[in-house]
Amino acid sequence: MTQKIVAKINDTLIKENVLKLPYNSALKDRAKALRKGYNFAEVVFWKQVRNGTFWNMDFDRQKIIGNYIVDFYIKKLGLIIEIDGESHNEKEVYDEKRESYLLSQGTQIFKTTNYRVLHDLENIMKELENFIIEKYGVSK
């Protein structure tokens, strides 16, 4: 079976990994509200990746997966990007359950923090590139 290549990052071919994910339509309004909400770190990250500006990849914001909403999602890779802020403090058990569920669906998760996005964005983008190469790169 031939693997579809969706990008080339630093001379590494990136293979497609589209997943069929569950969707709870009852969360549609909540996801829409979150997209309009103001999380400055997410806005800064969004400006770096929207309209295919990050290796021509399409990012979704506030994507519903099952009974959860993730910050960003690259459909062609099955990759979730989470930017954690203060809302995750004191929610370790919930976050572990959520992450376990998301991983069980075949996704990969790249996590960072609001602070790092706001103060170290260049390195975050390089780390994301390296994560994608490691998880989805085609060995030559």
Secondary structure, DSSP 8 states (H G I E B T S, - for coil): ----EEEEETTEEEE-------B-GGGHHHHHHHHHS--HHHHHHHHHHGGGTTTT--EEEEEEEBTEEEEEEETTTTEEEEEE-GGGTT-HHHHHHHHHHHHHTT-EEEEEEHHHHHH-HHHHHHHHHHHHHHHHB---
